[in-house]
Amino acid sequence: MQDDQVHWDDPGFDEFIEEELSGLADRAQARGICLDCLSDRLIFEVIAGLVRGGVPDTEILALVEDALEDAEREEEDETAQRPPRVH
């Protein structure tokens, strides 16, 4: 099976990923594993798998950079949508 990111913008793909990650988080918490540790381990395993698969360092770093930029954009959007705090 060839994977050329045809799934990347498919809403069904995003839904599948959200469901699977949510289920994984629920199972981890049920076993007493915190989400920070789970996230760190997932990142480690993904990067190690890419390296073992022969993906060049430059491509791995580009993926990380894209993810950081995407997260920053989402954070900015969330911050812009929040109403101001009134005490």
PyMOL commands that set and color helices and strands:
alter all, ss='L'
color gray80, all
select helices_A, chain A and resi 11-30+35-52+57-81
alter helices_A, ss='H'
color red, helices_A
deselect
rebuild
show_as cartoon
